């Protein structure tokens, strides 16, 4: 796995991500964005689980949600905020 500089094994361990979430980060590194439907299709899970897991990564400051409704997609967060989160 080759992630942006801030996404290290230590970082992932600290954020307590599950295997799907880690794989989604790998997907984002290759594809730059992921939609909830993609997450469902890749991992064979329902919409609610996909939403919860993506939302958890947003809350932890790892990814950003862009757009609304059907156009919603997620990208890797690249900038630190004032509180040190990405």
Order of alpha helices (4+ residues) and beta strands (2+ residues): alpha-alpha-alpha-alpha-beta-beta
